Each structure stands twice: as C-alpha cells, then as structure tokens.
Amino acid sequence: MSSRDKARTLFKSKGLTYADLTRENVQELRYIINKKMMGSKLLDDSYRCRPRCQFQPDNAGGFWAGIRCKSRYFGDREAVSFNRDGFIGFGGWADDKNVVPIVDGFEQWVNEVMT
C-alpha cells in the first residue's frame, strides 16, 4: 500500500468524512503541511504551500477543497485535494520523495487536529 493510500485509510479509520471539514481545519492542515515542506529542504529549500486554501461548496450540498503548493520550479500544483467524488488526492504530480511532507502533514492533522 502506498503512503497516499495509507493516509486515505487513516482518514476513514478515524471515522472522518467530508462533513467534518471546515474552512478552519482545512487551513490548519495547510499550516501543518507548509511547516513540513519548509522543514524538508526539498526542491532547493523552496517547497511551500500557497497562502490560501480553496473551498468551493456546490448546490448539491457537496464541495471541493484544496491546498496548492509552489517551489522554485513551479508556481501552482496540488498538495491535497478533497474532491467532490470523495477521493482525497495527495500531490498527484509528486514522486515518492516529494510527497512525503504532504502525507506526513496530513497524517499529523488527522491524528492531532481531527481526533
């Protein structure tokens, strides 16, 4: 099982659903992941979260939420996305090394903020 799959399983195993998400706790997730990115020194020590979370409700009672990231090499890529279909995405662009701060931050958030 990949680290991304383990993170998704952790979210479900804690009984969490999208109904538990708020702007505030998604912003807290952004803060934790950003701290992990900065501490990782990856991508020439330029790996960071973008300053604002995206949170878009829809008319059907669902929503899409996302945290974007940047570095010296790119300006706007997925860090975490909570998709309307229930799939949680983790750095779809990233290899197994560059996704570590994202997944580690998500797991810390689940264990410390959401439970």
MMTF fields as JSON, N, C-alpha, C and O atoms, coordinates in Angstrom:
{
  "mmtfVersion": "1.0.0",
  "mmtfProducer": "UNKNOWN",
  "numBonds": 459,
  "numAtoms": 460,
  "numGroups": 115,
  "numChains": 1,
  "numModels": 1,
  "chainsPerModel": [1],
  "groupsPerChain": [115],
  "chainIdList": ["A"],
  "bondAtomList": [4, 2, 8, 6, 12, 10, 16, 14, 20, 18, 24, 22, 28, 26, 32, 30, 36, 34, 40, 38, 44, 42, 48, 46, 52, 50, 56, 54, 60, 58, 64, 62, 68, 66, 72, 70, 76, 74, 80, 78, 84, 82, 88, 86, 92, 90, 96, 94, 100, 98, 104, 102, 108, 106, 112, 110, 116, 114, 120, 118, 124, 122, 128, 126, 132, 130, 136, 134, 140, 138, 144, 142, 148, 146, 152, 150, 156, 154, 160, 158, 164, 162, 168, 166, 172, 170, 176, 174, 180, 178, 184, 182, 188, 186, 192, 190, 196, 194, 200, 198, 204, 202, 208, 206, 212, 210, 216, 214, 220, 218, 224, 222, 228, 226, 232, 230, 236, 234, 240, 238, 244, 242, 248, 246, 252, 250, 256, 254, 260, 258, 264, 262, 268, 266, 272, 270, 276, 274, 280, 278, 284, 282, 288, 286, 292, 290, 296, 294, 300, 298, 304, 302, 308, 306, 312, 310, 316, 314, 320, 318, 324, 322, 328, 326, 332, 330, 336, 334, 340, 338, 344, 342, 348, 346, 352, 350, 356, 354, 360, 358, 364, 362, 368, 366, 372, 370, 376, 374, 380, 378, 384, 382, 388, 386, 392, 390, 396, 394, 400, 398, 404, 402, 408, 406, 412, 410, 416, 414, 420, 418, 424, 422, 428, 426, 432, 430, 436, 434, 440, 438, 444, 442, 448, 446, 452, 450, 456, 454],
  "bondOrderList": [1, 1, 1, 1, 1, 1, 1, 1, 1, 1, 1, 1, 1, 1, 1, 1, 1, 1, 1, 1, 1, 1, 1, 1, 1, 1, 1, 1, 1, 1, 1, 1, 1, 1, 1, 1, 1, 1, 1, 1, 1, 1, 1, 1, 1, 1, 1, 1, 1, 1, 1, 1, 1, 1, 1, 1, 1, 1, 1, 1, 1, 1, 1, 1, 1, 1, 1, 1, 1, 1, 1, 1, 1, 1, 1, 1, 1, 1, 1, 1, 1, 1, 1, 1, 1, 1, 1, 1, 1, 1, 1, 1, 1, 1, 1, 1, 1, 1, 1, 1, 1, 1, 1, 1, 1, 1, 1, 1, 1, 1, 1, 1, 1, 1],
  "groupList": [{"groupName": "MET", "atomNameList": ["N", "CA", "C", "O"], "elementList": ["N", "C", "C", "O"], "formalChargeList": [0, 0, 0, 0], "bondAtomList": [1, 0, 2, 1, 3, 2], "bondOrderList": [1, 1, 2], "singleLetterCode": "M", "chemCompType": "L-PEPTIDE LINKING"}, {"groupName": "SER", "atomNameList": ["N", "CA", "C", "O"], "elementList": ["N", "C", "C", "O"], "formalChargeList": [0, 0, 0, 0], "bondAtomList": [1, 0, 2, 1, 3, 2], "bondOrderList": [1, 1, 2], "singleLetterCode": "S", "chemCompType": "L-PEPTIDE LINKING"}, {"groupName": "ARG", "atomNameList": ["N", "CA", "C", "O"], "elementList": ["N", "C", "C", "O"], "formalChargeList": [0, 0, 0, 0], "bondAtomList": [1, 0, 2, 1, 3, 2], "bondOrderList": [1, 1, 2], "singleLetterCode": "R", "chemCompType": "L-PEPTIDE LINKING"}, {"groupName": "ASP", "atomNameList": ["N", "CA", "C", "O"], "elementList": ["N", "C", "C", "O"], "formalChargeList": [0, 0, 0, 0], "bondAtomList": [1, 0, 2, 1, 3, 2], "bondOrderList": [1, 1, 2], "singleLetterCode": "D", "chemCompType": "L-PEPTIDE LINKING"}, {"groupName": "LYS", "atomNameList": ["N", "CA", "C", "O"], "elementList": ["N", "C", "C", "O"], "formalChargeList": [0, 0, 0, 0], "bondAtomList": [1, 0, 2, 1, 3, 2], "bondOrderList": [1, 1, 2], "singleLetterCode": "K", "chemCompType": "L-PEPTIDE LINKING"}, {"groupName": "ALA", "atomNameList": ["N", "CA", "C", "O"], "elementList": ["N", "C", "C", "O"], "formalChargeList": [0, 0, 0, 0], "bondAtomList": [1, 0, 2, 1, 3, 2], "bondOrderList": [1, 1, 2], "singleLetterCode": "A", "chemCompType": "L-PEPTIDE LINKING"}, {"groupName": "THR", "atomNameList": ["N", "CA", "C", "O"], "elementList": ["N", "C", "C", "O"], "formalChargeList": [0, 0, 0, 0], "bondAtomList": [1, 0, 2, 1, 3, 2], "bondOrderList": [1, 1, 2], "singleLetterCode": "T", "chemCompType": "L-PEPTIDE LINKING"}, {"groupName": "LEU", "atomNameList": ["N", "CA", "C", "O"], "elementList": ["N", "C", "C", "O"], "formalChargeList": [0, 0, 0, 0], "bondAtomList": [1, 0, 2, 1, 3, 2], "bondOrderList": [1, 1, 2], "singleLetterCode": "L", "chemCompType": "L-PEPTIDE LINKING"}, {"groupName": "PHE", "atomNameList": ["N", "CA", "C", "O"], "elementList": ["N", "C", "C", "O"], "formalChargeList": [0, 0, 0, 0], "bondAtomList": [1, 0, 2, 1, 3, 2], "bondOrderList": [1, 1, 2], "singleLetterCode": "F", "chemCompType": "L-PEPTIDE LINKING"}, {"groupName": "GLY", "atomNameList": ["N", "CA", "C", "O"], "elementList": ["N", "C", "C", "O"], "formalChargeList": [0, 0, 0, 0], "bondAtomList": [1, 0, 2, 1, 3, 2], "bondOrderList": [1, 1, 2], "singleLetterCode": "G", "chemCompType": "PEPTIDE LINKING"}, {"groupName": "TYR", "atomNameList": ["N", "CA", "C", "O"], "elementList": ["N", "C", "C", "O"], "formalChargeList": [0, 0, 0, 0], "bondAtomList": [1, 0, 2, 1, 3, 2], "bondOrderList": [1, 1, 2], "singleLetterCode": "Y", "chemCompType": "L-PEPTIDE LINKING"}, {"groupName": "GLU", "atomNameList": ["N", "CA", "C", "O"], "elementList": ["N", "C", "C", "O"], "formalChargeList": [0, 0, 0, 0], "bondAtomList": [1, 0, 2, 1, 3, 2], "bondOrderList": [1, 1, 2], "singleLetterCode": "E", "chemCompType": "L-PEPTIDE LINKING"}, {"groupName": "ASN", "atomNameList": ["N", "CA", "C", "O"], "elementList": ["N", "C", "C", "O"], "formalChargeList": [0, 0, 0, 0], "bondAtomList": [1, 0, 2, 1, 3, 2], "bondOrderList": [1, 1, 2], "singleLetterCode": "N", "chemCompType": "L-PEPTIDE LINKING"}, {"groupName": "VAL", "atomNameList": ["N", "CA", "C", "O"], "elementList": ["N", "C", "C", "O"], "formalChargeList": [0, 0, 0, 0], "bondAtomList": [1, 0, 2, 1, 3, 2], "bondOrderList": [1, 1, 2], "singleLetterCode": "V", "chemCompType": "L-PEPTIDE LINKING"}, {"groupName": "GLN", "atomNameList": ["N", "CA", "C", "O"], "elementList": ["N", "C", "C", "O"], "formalChargeList": [0, 0, 0, 0], "bondAtomList": [1, 0, 2, 1, 3, 2], "bondOrderList": [1, 1, 2], "singleLetterCode": "Q", "chemCompType": "L-PEPTIDE LINKING"}, {"groupName": "ILE", "atomNameList": ["N", "CA", "C", "O"], "elementList": ["N", "C", "C", "O"], "formalChargeList": [0, 0, 0, 0], "bondAtomList": [1, 0, 2, 1, 3, 2], "bondOrderList": [1, 1, 2], "singleLetterCode": "I", "chemCompType": "L-PEPTIDE LINKING"}, {"groupName": "CYS", "atomNameList": ["N", "CA", "C", "O"], "elementList": ["N", "C", "C", "O"], "formalChargeList": [0, 0, 0, 0], "bondAtomList": [1, 0, 2, 1, 3, 2], "bondOrderList": [1, 1, 2], "singleLetterCode": "C", "chemCompType": "L-PEPTIDE LINKING"}, {"groupName": "PRO", "atomNameList": ["N", "CA", "C", "O"], "elementList": ["N", "C", "C", "O"], "formalChargeList": [0, 0, 0, 0], "bondAtomList": [1, 0, 2, 1, 3, 2], "bondOrderList": [1, 1, 2], "singleLetterCode": "P", "chemCompType": "L-PEPTIDE LINKING"}, {"groupName": "TRP", "atomNameList": ["N", "CA", "C", "O"], "elementList": ["N", "C", "C", "O"], "formalChargeList": [0, 0, 0, 0], "bondAtomList": [1, 0, 2, 1, 3, 2], "bondOrderList": [1, 1, 2], "singleLetterCode": "W", "chemCompType": "L-PEPTIDE LINKING"}],
  "groupTypeList": [0, 1, 1, 2, 3, 4, 5, 2, 6, 7, 8, 4, 1, 4, 9, 7, 6, 10, 5, 3, 7, 6, 2, 11, 12, 13, 14, 11, 7, 2, 10, 15, 15, 12, 4, 4, 0, 0, 9, 1, 4, 7, 7, 3, 3, 1, 10, 2, 16, 2, 17, 2, 16, 14, 8, 14, 17, 3, 12, 5, 9, 9, 8, 18, 5, 9, 15, 2, 16, 4, 1, 2, 10, 8, 9, 3, 2, 11, 5, 13, 1, 8, 12, 2, 3, 9, 8, 15, 9, 8, 9, 9, 18, 5, 3, 3, 4, 12, 13, 13, 17, 15, 13, 3, 9, 8, 11, 14, 18, 13, 12, 11, 13, 0, 6],
  "groupIdList": [1, 2, 3, 4, 5, 6, 7, 8, 9, 10, 11, 12, 13, 14, 15, 16, 17, 18, 19, 20, 21, 22, 23, 24, 25, 26, 27, 28, 29, 30, 31, 32, 33, 34, 35, 36, 37, 38, 39, 40, 41, 42, 43, 44, 45, 46, 47, 48, 49, 50, 51, 52, 53, 54, 55, 56, 57, 58, 59, 60, 61, 62, 63, 64, 65, 66, 67, 68, 69, 70, 71, 72, 73, 74, 75, 76, 77, 78, 79, 80, 81, 82, 83, 84, 85, 86, 87, 88, 89, 90, 91, 92, 93, 94, 95, 96, 97, 98, 99, 100, 101, 102, 103, 104, 105, 106, 107, 108, 109, 110, 111, 112, 113, 114, 115],
  "secStructList": [7, 7, 2, 2, 2, 2, 2, 2, 2, 2, 2, 2, 2, 6, 6, 7, 7, 4, 4, 4, 7, 7, 2, 2, 2, 2, 2, 2, 2, 2, 2, 2, 2, 2, 2, 2, 2, 2, 2, 2, 6, 2, 2, 2, 2, 6, 7, 3, 3, 7, 1, 1, 7, 3, 3, 3, 3, 7, 6, 6, 1, 7, 3, 3, 3, 3, 3, 3, 3, 3, 7, 1, 1, 7, 1, 7, 3, 3, 3, 3, 3, 3, 7, 6, 6, 1, 7, 3, 3, 3, 7, 6, 6, 7, 7, 6, 6, 6, 6, 2, 2, 2, 2, 2, 2, 2, 2, 2, 2, 2, 2, 2, 6, 7, 7],
  "xCoordList": [0.852, 0.0, 0.891, 1.841, 0.588, 1.384, 1.127, 0.134, 2.025, 1.833, 0.561, -0.106, 0.222, -1.015, -2.23, -3.159, -2.212, -3.323, -3.424, -4.525, -2.287, -2.295, -2.924, -3.664, -2.635, -3.214, -4.729, -5.467, -5.19, -6.64, -7.298, -8.383, -6.636, -7.162, -7.217, -8.179, -6.203, -6.194, -7.392, -8.068, -7.663, -8.8, -10.095, -10.892, -10.296, -11.516, -11.541, -12.594, -10.393, -10.349, -10.677, -11.109, -10.477, -10.821, -12.288, -12.749, -13.021, -14.44, -14.698, -15.795, -13.714, -13.866, -14.547, -14.371, -15.319, -15.964, -15.799, -15.295, -16.226, -16.166, -17.03, -16.779, -18.032, -18.883, -18.081, -18.502, -16.937, -16.084, -15.183, -14.561, -15.111, -14.21, -14.834, -16.01, -14.019, -14.408, -13.286, -12.175, -13.595, -12.54, -11.381, -10.212, -11.724, -10.709, -9.798, -8.578, -10.374, -9.48, -8.735, -7.662, -9.273, -8.514, -7.352, -6.266, -7.574, -6.483, -5.42, -4.228, -5.83, -4.869, -4.052, -2.85, -4.694, -3.975, -2.928, -1.794, -3.29, -2.345, -1.141, 0.0, -1.406, -0.334, 0.635, 1.852, 0.094, 0.929, 1.754, 2.954, 1.113, 1.84, 2.92, 4.03, 2.616, 3.606, 4.83, 5.964, 4.595, 5.701, 6.557, 7.786, 5.898, 6.618, 7.413, 8.552, 6.818, 7.523, 8.769, 9.844, 8.627, 9.768, 10.871, 12.052, 10.494, 11.479, 12.15, 13.224, 11.531, 12.059, 13.285, 14.099, 13.424, 14.509, 14.449, 15.413, 13.331, 13.184, 13.072, 12.752, 13.341, 13.22, 14.013, 13.499, 15.279, 16.2, 15.676, 15.837, 15.048, 14.522, 13.511, 13.42, 12.751, 11.759, 10.333, 9.415, 10.135, 8.851, 7.947, 8.295, 6.787, 5.861, 4.421, 4.161, 3.489, 2.071, 1.731, 2.309, 0.815, 0.275, -0.499, -0.991, -0.619, -1.17, -2.649, -3.073, -3.431, -4.874, -5.354, -4.925, -6.254, -6.93, -8.085, -8.645, -8.421, -9.588, -10.709, -10.492, -11.894, -13.043, -14.262, -14.705, -14.811, -15.893, -17.107, -17.12, -18.129, -19.363, -20.12, -19.947, -20.957, -21.805, -23.274, -23.58, -24.171, -25.61, -26.173, -27.282, -25.445, -25.924, -25.524, -25.748, -24.944, -24.542, -23.136, -22.677, -22.447, -21.066, -20.115, -20.531, -18.851, -17.867, -16.569, -16.378, -15.699, -14.326, -13.447, -13.692, -12.427, -11.474, -10.074, -9.819, -9.184, -7.834, -6.787, -7.045, -5.594, -4.413, -3.411, -3.133, -2.879, -1.947, -0.542, -0.376, 0.456, 1.833, 2.646, 2.208, 3.836, 4.726, 6.173, 6.455, 7.064, 8.502, 9.205, 8.559, 10.49, 11.25, 10.97, 11.121, 10.567, 10.379, 8.958, 8.741, 8.002, 6.609, 5.861, 6.279, 4.753, 4.031, 2.739, 2.247, 2.169, 0.834, 0.512, 0.104, 0.703, 0.367, -0.391, -0.377, -1.054, -1.836, -0.941, 0.085, -1.342, -0.78, -1.801, -1.519, -2.984, -4.083, -5.358, -5.599, -6.174, -7.499, -8.538, -8.35, -9.625, -10.801, -11.81, -12.52, -11.867, -12.667, -14.131, -14.466, -14.992, -16.441, -16.846, -17.855, -16.077, -16.418, -15.946, -16.113, -15.354, -14.903, -13.43, -12.907, -12.763, -11.347, -10.5, -10.719, -9.535, -8.58, -7.276, -6.662, -6.864, -5.638, -4.47, -4.619, -3.311, -2.078, -0.993, -0.44, -0.686, 0.424, 0.492, 1.486, -0.559, -0.605, 0.578, 0.876, 1.238, 2.406, 3.693, 4.689, 3.669, 4.898, 5.349, 4.533, 6.658, 7.205, 7.138, 6.668, 7.612, 7.517, 8.319, 7.996, 9.332, 10.133, 9.432, 9.328, 8.956, 8.367, 6.975, 6.486, 6.328, 5.005, 5.094, 4.099, 6.264, 6.403, 5.926, 5.145, 6.339, 5.849, 4.33, 3.704, 3.751, 2.3, 1.588, 0.678, 2.0, 1.354, 1.625, 0.716, 2.861, 3.175, 2.347, 1.848, 2.205, 1.394, -0.066, -0.72, -0.582, -1.974, -2.194, -3.178, -1.286, -1.43, -1.347, -2.098, -0.455, -0.38, -1.693, -2.199, -2.237, -3.509, -4.638, -5.421, -4.728, -5.776, -5.629, -6.613, -4.415, -4.188, -4.248, -4.633, -3.879, -3.798, -4.917, -5.328, -5.409, -6.422, -7.82, -8.764, -7.954, -9.278, -9.809, -10.975, -8.991, -9.49, -9.343, -9.711],
  "yCoordList": [-1.185, 0.0, 1.24, 1.326, 2.182, 3.412, 4.315, 4.152, 5.263, 6.21, 7.027, 7.388, 7.317, 8.049, 7.22, 7.732, 5.942, 5.061, 4.897, 4.842, 4.82, 4.717, 5.962, 5.859, 7.122, 8.364, 8.38, 8.802, 7.922, 7.847, 6.863, 7.123, 5.735, 4.725, 5.27, 5.008, 6.022, 6.629, 7.554, 7.497, 8.396, 9.319, 8.546, 8.912, 7.483, 6.675, 5.909, 5.795, 5.382, 4.567, 5.375, 4.814, 6.683, 7.56, 7.972, 8.74, 7.45, 7.771, 9.152, 9.688, 9.734, 11.081, 11.048, 10.114, 12.08, 12.266, 13.731, 14.544, 14.047, 15.435, 16.341, 17.544, 15.789, 16.585, 17.162, 18.14, 16.563, 17.045, 18.204, 18.842, 18.474, 19.514, 20.899, 21.104, 21.833, 23.245, 24.068, 23.579, 25.297, 26.181, 26.257, 26.271, 26.307, 26.465, 25.249, 25.4, 24.03, 22.885, 22.556, 21.955, 22.931, 22.791, 23.791, 23.477, 24.977, 25.952, 25.434, 25.65, 24.763, 24.165, 23.082, 22.961, 22.3, 21.307, 22.004, 21.533, 23.104, 23.865, 24.318, 24.235, 24.791, 25.255, 24.114, 24.292, 22.952, 21.802, 21.329, 21.088, 21.197, 20.749, 21.76, 21.369, 23.03, 24.057, 23.941, 24.061, 23.71, 23.544, 22.331, 22.386, 21.244, 20.031, 20.293, 19.844, 21.012, 21.327, 22.155, 21.86, 23.188, 24.05, 23.264, 23.467, 22.373, 21.569, 20.506, 20.016, 20.15, 19.071, 19.491, 18.646, 20.779, 21.312, 20.797, 20.947, 20.197, 19.671, 20.798, 21.937, 20.46, 21.389, 22.665, 23.779, 22.463, 23.574, 24.473, 25.692, 23.854, 24.574, 25.651, 26.696, 25.382, 26.364, 25.819, 26.468, 24.65, 23.952, 24.606, 24.657, 25.107, 25.807, 25.587, 25.267, 25.764, 25.806, 27.213, 28.193, 27.303, 28.607, 29.143, 28.349, 30.455, 31.017, 30.758, 30.776, 30.521, 30.364, 28.977, 28.401, 28.457, 27.203, 27.519, 28.615, 26.562, 26.698, 25.869, 24.734, 26.436, 25.759, 26.189, 27.333, 25.273, 25.641, 24.739, 23.611, 25.215, 24.434, 24.385, 25.245, 23.365, 23.304, 23.267, 23.171, 23.341, 23.392, 22.076, 22.052, 20.992, 19.675, 19.35, 18.23, 20.296, 20.063, 19.508, 19.255, 19.313, 18.848, 20.014, 21.173, 19.708, 20.76, 20.161, 18.945, 21.043, 20.706, 21.595, 22.796, 21.015, 21.805, 21.415, 20.262, 22.367, 22.06, 22.964, 24.108, 22.406, 23.136, 23.002, 21.898, 24.122, 24.143, 24.436, 24.978, 24.076, 24.312, 24.923, 24.981, 25.373, 26.019, 25.727, 25.276, 25.992, 25.922, 26.783, 27.46, 26.751, 27.497, 26.962, 27.694, 25.702, 25.05, 25.133, 24.911, 25.446, 25.539, 26.486, 26.728, 27.02, 28.028, 27.577, 28.221, 26.467, 26.116, 24.661, 24.34, 23.788, 22.371, 21.871, 22.496, 20.728, 20.123, 19.689, 19.04, 20.054, 19.446, 18.416, 17.218, 18.887, 17.995, 18.492, 19.697, 17.562, 17.935, 16.971, 15.754, 17.535, 16.782, 16.926, 17.928, 15.925, 16.006, 15.672, 14.959, 16.191, 16.002, 14.533, 14.177, 13.68, 12.255, 11.476, 10.258, 12.168, 11.524, 11.131, 10.691, 11.284, 10.927, 12.035, 13.215, 11.651, 12.6, 12.446, 11.379, 13.521, 13.497, 14.095, 15.07, 13.496, 13.963, 14.16, 13.184, 15.396, 15.693, 14.775, 14.076, 14.771, 13.885, 14.044, 13.124, 15.145, 15.434, 14.88, 14.699, 14.607, 14.375, 12.916, 11.996, 12.731, 11.387, 10.997, 11.774, 9.787, 9.282, 10.115, 10.118, 10.805, 11.65, 12.978, 13.392, 13.635, 14.966, 14.949, 15.991, 13.792, 13.714, 13.516, 13.701, 13.144, 12.827, 13.958, 13.677, 15.212, 16.261, 16.435, 16.773, 16.204, 16.336, 15.245, 15.527, 14.002, 12.871, 12.913, 12.676, 13.211, 13.3, 14.39, 14.194, 15.528, 16.607, 16.224, 16.541, 15.542, 15.091, 14.119, 14.236, 13.164, 12.189, 12.866, 12.512, 13.825, 14.575, 15.307, 15.297, 15.929, 16.658, 15.727, 16.062, 14.568, 13.604, 13.207, 13.193, 12.887, 12.376, 13.439, 13.134, 14.67, 15.698, 16.727, 17.228, 17.048, 18.1, 17.507, 18.016, 16.452, 15.936, 14.885, 14.503, 14.411, 13.391, 13.844, 13.113],
  "zCoordList": [0.0, 0.0, 0.0, 0.778, -0.859, -0.947, 0.255, 0.965, 0.474, 1.579, 1.378, 2.347, 0.127, -0.155, 0.26, 0.883, -0.092, 0.278, 1.791, 2.338, 2.464, 3.93, 4.556, 5.534, 4.002, 4.522, 4.325, 5.215, 3.163, 2.917, 3.88, 4.4, 4.113, 5.033, 6.453, 7.175, 6.865, 8.198, 8.368, 9.395, 7.391, 7.439, 7.682, 8.546, 6.92, 7.059, 8.374, 9.001, 8.8, 10.018, 11.268, 12.275, 11.208, 12.333, 12.293, 13.136, 11.297, 11.17, 10.597, 10.754, 9.938, 9.393, 8.032, 7.249, 7.774, 6.476, 6.082, 6.857, 4.886, 4.444, 5.318, 5.392, 5.975, 6.865, 8.034, 8.652, 8.334, 9.422, 9.008, 9.858, 7.722, 7.23, 7.353, 7.053, 7.799, 7.857, 7.224, 7.021, 6.926, 6.413, 7.409, 7.023, 8.683, 9.72, 9.809, 9.875, 9.813, 9.956, 8.664, 8.719, 7.509, 6.261, 6.262, 5.777, 6.797, 6.923, 7.888, 7.666, 8.944, 9.875, 9.17, 9.406, 8.312, 7.507, 6.634, 6.54, 6.005, 5.183, 6.004, 5.549, 7.204, 8.086, 8.422, 8.363, 8.771, 9.141, 7.946, 8.074, 6.787, 5.596, 5.219, 4.858, 5.297, 4.964, 5.866, 5.404, 7.139, 8.079, 7.706, 7.761, 7.331, 6.91, 5.632, 5.505, 4.69, 3.441, 3.717, 3.194, 4.536, 4.835, 5.536, 5.257, 6.44, 7.157, 6.306, 6.655, 5.204, 4.358, 3.551, 3.181, 3.279, 2.444, 1.003, 0.252, 0.617, -0.737, -1.759, -1.42, -3.006, -4.135, -3.869, -3.975, -3.521, -3.229, -2.114, -2.156, -1.12, 0.046, -0.349, 0.295, -1.422, -1.886, -1.845, -2.345, -1.262, -1.226, -0.186, 0.994, -0.616, 0.282, -0.166, -1.326, 0.77, 0.408, -0.068, 0.402, -0.976, -1.367, -0.159, 0.641, -0.006, 1.227, 1.494, 2.65, 0.467, 0.694, 0.312, -0.687, 1.131, 0.796, -0.142, -0.117, -0.949, -1.817, -1.204, -0.779, -1.16, -0.558, -1.351, -1.244, -2.15, -3.055, -2.853, -3.346, -2.137, -1.998, -3.323, -4.187, -3.462, -4.656, -4.245, -3.057, -5.198, -4.918, -4.409, -3.876, -4.558, -4.133, -2.699, -2.241, -1.989, -0.606, -0.481, 0.634, -1.576, -1.552, -1.714, -1.708, -1.858, -2.064, -2.563, -2.582, -2.959, -3.299, -2.447, -2.338, -1.842, -1.068, -1.506, -1.853, -1.489, -1.923, -1.321, -0.948, -1.241, -0.815, -1.955, -2.422, -2.392, -3.515, -2.992, -1.899, -3.779, -3.365, -4.499, -5.648, -4.139, -5.103, -4.709, -3.599, -5.631, -5.372, -6.412, -7.212, -6.394, -7.4, -8.803, -9.781, -8.914, -10.212, -10.759, -11.95, -9.914, -10.356, -9.435, -8.303, -9.928, -9.166, -8.533, -7.606, -9.02, -8.53, -8.864, -9.98, -7.874, -8.045, -6.823, -5.763, -6.995, -5.917, -4.76, -4.964, -3.548, -2.345, -1.859, -1.838, -1.47, -1.063, -1.711, -1.786, -2.179, -2.686, -2.141, -2.146, -1.676, -1.247, -2.382, -2.47, -3.24, -4.461, -4.212, -3.266, -5.067, -4.92, -4.912, -4.304, -5.575, -5.636, -4.412, -4.355, -3.425, -2.203, -2.205, -1.182, -3.332, -3.43, -2.823, -3.096, -2.002, -1.444, -2.223, -2.223, -2.882, -3.678, -2.919, -2.183, -3.112, -2.465, -3.516, -4.023, -3.845, -4.747, -5.948, -6.143, -6.753, -7.907, -8.847, -9.608, -8.819, -9.652, -9.042, -9.742, -7.711, -6.943, -6.967, -7.024, -6.924, -6.775, -5.296, -4.464, -4.974, -3.605, -2.606, -1.418, -3.049, -2.156, -1.866, -0.711, -2.911, -2.737, -2.124, -1.686, -2.085, -1.47, 0.045, 0.746, 0.558, 1.986, 2.9, 3.81, 2.721, 3.629, 3.575, 4.579, 2.414, 2.257, 3.039, 3.818, 2.832, 3.504, 5.005, 5.801, 5.402, 6.832, 7.513, 8.621, 6.854, 7.41, 7.522, 8.516, 6.509, 6.534, 7.692, 8.423, 7.86, 8.947, 10.312, 11.22, 10.469, 11.728, 11.982, 13.104, 10.972, 11.075, 11.491, 12.379, 10.862, 11.227, 12.689, 13.428, 13.113, 14.466, 15.554, 16.683, 15.247, 16.288, 16.245, 17.292, 15.08, 14.958, 14.843, 15.448, 14.083, 13.738, 14.707, 14.609, 15.635, 16.58, 18.009, 18.929]
}
